[in-house]
Amino acid sequence: MENLIFKGGWVMVPIILGSIVALALVLERFWFLWSIRLDVDSFAKKIFSLVKQGNPEGAAGICAKVSHPLAEVFRVGLENSDEEASEIERVMEREGGRQIQQVERNLNFLVVVIGVEPLLGFLGTILGLIQAFMAWERLSTSVTVSALAAGIYQAMLTTAAGLIVAIPYFVIYHFFLGKVHAISQDINHYGDELVSLLRKSRGRR
């Protein structure tokens, strides 16, 4: 492995560093998603039940103890339950946007690494081919396969390394995007339902 990295030339260094950065970003996002795992449907039903019973304060207290974007959006809405429905929607939308930003955090850096890795590989390919053709030009008719091997090695190895790094992280990135989309949908769906319940609760007072 060390020999292959060496034959890939200096371009292998940023490719390897990029893979390490991407791994750190992915592990951080997986840890974040693990820390906010929640049975959203059961949680929402519990909160809605308390609101129907006329106890938004108790519902807000439960939300404050739960680490999940939906819980934070609910908490903000419940703490402003005495406001007009339009104001509740406004503060919940603002909090929802902030929570989605937290869920998306670092994904922009991950997609940069995914995009740069193959480009570094192609750069290594070009540099390797240049090296091979320079050797060919220098040795002319006496050129041998071994004289061209260093450049060809660099051309092939860097391309392979860039793609090996980029492909799995590309798949993981889209997995994270799916999670972001799912959380955003939950916030929109259950948030609208909470606003509707608070509006009805306010009408009964």
C-alpha positions in Angstrom: 0.0 0.0 0.0 2.8 2.4 0.9 4.5 1.6 -2.4 1.3 2.4 -4.3 0.8 5.7 -2.5 4.5 6.6 -3.3 4.0 5.7 -7.0 0.9 7.9 -7.1 3.1 11.0 -6.5 2.5 14.1 -4.5 -1.2 14.3 -5.6 -1.9 11.3 -3.4 -1.2 13.5 -0.3 -4.2 15.9 -0.8 -6.4 12.9 -1.9 -5.6 11.1 1.4 -6.0 14.3 3.5 -9.4 14.9 1.8 -10.5 11.3 2.7 -9.6 11.9 6.3 -11.5 15.2 6.4 -14.6 13.5 4.8 -14.4 10.7 7.3 -14.4 13.1 10.2 -17.4 15.0 8.7 -19.3 11.8 8.1 -18.7 10.5 11.7 -19.8 13.8 13.2 -23.1 13.8 11.2 -23.8 10.2 12.1 -23.2 11.0 15.7 -25.6 14.0 15.5 -28.3 11.9 13.8 -27.9 9.2 16.5 -28.2 11.8 19.3 -31.5 13.1 17.9 -33.2 9.8 17.2 -36.9 9.9 18.1 -40.2 8.2 17.5 -41.6 11.3 15.9 -45.2 10.1 15.5 -45.5 9.0 19.1 -43.9 12.1 20.4 -46.2 14.3 18.3 -49.3 12.5 19.5 -48.3 12.9 23.1 -47.8 16.7 22.6 -51.1 17.0 20.7 -52.9 15.2 23.5 -51.6 17.7 26.1 -52.6 20.6 23.9 -56.1 19.2 23.5 -56.3 18.9 27.3 -55.5 22.6 27.6 -52.0 22.1 28.9 -49.6 23.8 26.5 -47.2 24.6 29.3 -46.8 20.9 30.2 -46.3 20.1 26.5 -43.6 22.8 26.2 -41.9 21.3 29.3 -41.7 17.9 27.6 -40.4 19.4 24.4 -37.6 21.2 26.3 -36.3 17.8 27.5 -36.2 16.2 24.1 -33.3 16.6 21.8 -34.8 16.8 18.3 -35.5 19.6 15.8 -39.2 18.9 15.9 -39.2 19.2 19.7 -37.5 22.6 19.5 -40.0 23.9 16.9 -42.9 22.6 19.0 -41.4 24.3 22.1 -41.2 27.6 20.4 -44.7 27.4 19.2 -46.1 26.3 22.6 -44.3 29.0 24.4 -46.0 31.5 22.1 -49.4 29.8 22.3 -51.1 33.0 23.5 -50.1 34.9 20.3 -52.1 35.0 17.1 -51.9 32.0 14.8 -49.9 34.0 12.3 -47.3 34.9 14.9 -47.1 31.3 16.1 -46.5 30.2 12.5 -43.9 32.8 12.0 -41.8 31.9 15.1 -42.1 28.2 14.3 -41.0 28.7 10.7 -38.0 30.7 11.9 -37.0 28.1 14.4 -37.6 25.3 11.8 -35.2 27.0 9.4 -32.6 27.3 12.2 -33.0 23.6 13.1 -32.7 22.5 9.5 -29.5 24.5 9.3 -28.2 22.5 12.3 -29.1 19.2 10.6 -27.4 20.3 7.3 -24.3 21.5 9.1 -21.0 20.5 7.5 -22.7 18.8 4.5 -21.5 21.7 2.3 -17.9 20.9 3.3 -18.5 17.2 2.6 -19.8 17.9 -0.9 -16.8 20.0 -1.6 -14.5 17.1 -0.7 -16.6 14.8 -2.9 -16.2 17.2 -5.8 -12.5 17.9 -5.4 -11.3 14.3 -4.9 -12.0 13.1 -8.5 -10.5 16.4 -9.8 -7.3 15.7 -7.9 -7.3 12.2 -9.4 -7.6 13.6 -12.9 -4.9 16.2 -12.1 -2.6 13.3 -11.1 -3.5 11.5 -14.4 -2.5 14.5 -16.5 0.7 15.0 -14.5 1.5 11.3 -14.9 0.9 11.3 -18.6 3.1 14.4 -19.0 5.8 12.6 -17.1 5.5 9.5 -19.3 5.6 11.6 -22.5 8.6 13.5 -21.3 10.4 10.2 -20.7 9.4 9.1 -24.1 10.7 12.3 -25.7 13.9 12.1 -23.8 14.7 8.5 -24.6 13.1 8.6 -28.1 13.6 5.2 -29.9 15.3 3.6 -26.9 12.3 4.1 -24.7 11.3 1.1 -22.5 8.2 0.2 -20.6 10.0 0.7 -17.3 10.9 4.3 -18.4 7.2 5.0 -18.9 6.0 3.1 -15.9 6.3 5.9 -13.3 4.1 8.3 -15.2 1.6 5.6 -16.1 1.5 4.4 -12.5 0.8 8.0 -11.3 -1.9 8.5 -14.0 -3.8 5.3 -13.0 -3.3 5.4 -9.3 -4.4 8.9 -8.7 -7.6 8.5 -10.8 -8.5 5.3 -8.9 -7.7 6.9 -5.5 -9.9 10.0 -6.2 -12.8 7.8 -7.3 -12.4 5.3 -4.5 -12.8 8.2 -2.0 -15.5 10.1 -3.8 -18.0 7.3 -4.7 -18.8 6.0 -1.2 -18.9 9.5 0.3 -21.2 10.6 -2.5 -23.7 7.8 -1.5 -23.4 8.8 2.2 -24.0 12.4 1.3 -27.3 11.6 -0.4 -28.2 9.5 2.6 -27.8 12.6 4.8 -29.8 14.6 2.3 -32.6 12.1 2.7 -32.5 12.5 6.5 -32.6 16.3 6.1 -35.6 16.0 3.8 -37.4 13.7 6.2 -36.9 15.9 9.2 -38.0 19.0 7.2 -41.2 17.2 6.1 -41.9 16.2 9.8 -41.4 19.8 10.9 -43.8 21.1 8.2 -46.4 18.4 8.7 -46.6 18.2 12.5 -45.9 21.9 12.8 -49.0 22.8 10.8 -51.0 20.3 12.9 -49.8 22.0 16.1 -50.7 25.4 14.8 -54.2 24.2 13.9 -54.7 22.7 17.4 -53.5 25.9 19.1 -55.8 27.9 17.0 -58.8 25.7 18.0 -57.7 25.8 21.6 -57.5 29.6 21.5 -61.0 29.7 20.0 -62.4 27.6 22.9 -61.1 30.1 25.5 
